[in-house]
Amino acid sequence: SQDSPLKAVQMLWVNLIMDTFASLALATEPPTEALLLRKPYGRDKPLISRTMLKNILGHAAYQLVIIFTLLFV
């Protein structure tokens, strides 16, 4: 078997950096009044909406087409 290209400490640094950028991206957008007044979602509501699911599946199909095109053409 092959060794991992990154050691454990390097993987922790990559994780820290990636999480930091995501946190900054979420924290820099100020909340709107409509967002603050919105009621919370219920416990039985789905985590992924239909629109999100369509976007995820569409983007996955797009990436597969591009990858297979680059690999086999």
C-alpha positions as CSV (number, residue, x, y, z in Angstrom):
1,S,0.0,0.0,0.0
2,Q,1.0,3.6,-0.6
3,D,1.8,6.0,2.2
4,S,-0.3,9.1,2.7
5,P,1.1,12.2,1.0
6,L,0.4,14.2,4.1
7,K,1.4,13.5,7.7
8,A,-1.1,13.8,10.5
9,V,0.1,17.3,11.6
10,Q,0.0,18.5,8.0
11,M,-3.6,17.2,7.7
12,L,-4.5,19.1,10.9
13,W,-3.0,22.3,9.4
14,V,-4.9,21.9,6.2
15,N,-8.1,21.3,8.1
16,L,-7.5,24.4,10.3
17,I,-6.9,26.6,7.3
18,M,-9.9,25.3,5.3
19,D,-12.2,25.7,8.3
20,T,-10.9,29.2,9.0
21,F,-11.7,30.4,5.4
22,A,-15.2,28.9,5.6
23,S,-15.9,30.6,9.0
24,L,-14.7,33.9,7.7
25,A,-16.9,33.6,4.6
26,L,-19.9,32.9,6.8
27,A,-19.1,35.6,9.4
28,T,-18.4,38.5,7.1
29,E,-21.9,38.8,5.7
30,P,-24.1,40.9,8.0
31,P,-27.5,39.5,9.0
32,T,-30.5,41.1,7.4
33,E,-33.6,42.1,9.4
34,A,-35.7,39.4,7.5
35,L,-33.2,36.7,8.5
36,L,-33.3,37.7,12.1
37,L,-37.1,37.7,12.2
38,R,-37.4,34.3,10.5
39,K,-38.8,31.6,12.7
40,P,-36.6,28.5,13.2
41,Y,-37.2,25.4,11.2
42,G,-38.9,22.4,12.9
43,R,-37.2,19.2,13.9
44,D,-39.0,17.2,11.2
45,K,-38.0,19.5,8.4
46,P,-35.5,18.1,5.9
47,L,-31.9,19.3,6.1
48,I,-31.6,19.4,2.3
49,S,-34.4,21.1,0.4
50,R,-35.5,20.0,-3.1
51,T,-33.8,23.0,-4.7
52,M,-30.5,22.1,-2.9
53,L,-30.8,18.4,-3.9
54,K,-31.4,19.4,-7.6
55,N,-28.3,21.7,-7.5
56,I,-26.1,19.0,-5.8
57,L,-27.1,16.3,-8.3
58,G,-26.9,18.7,-11.3
59,H,-23.4,19.8,-10.3
60,A,-22.3,16.2,-9.6
61,A,-23.5,15.2,-13.1
62,Y,-21.7,18.2,-14.6
63,Q,-18.4,17.3,-12.9
64,L,-18.7,13.7,-13.9
65,V,-19.2,14.7,-17.6
66,I,-16.2,17.0,-17.5
67,I,-14.0,14.5,-15.7
68,F,-14.9,11.6,-18.1
69,T,-14.5,13.9,-21.1
70,L,-11.0,14.9,-19.9
71,L,-10.1,11.3,-19.2
72,F,-11.3,9.5,-22.2
73,V,-11.2,12.1,-25.0
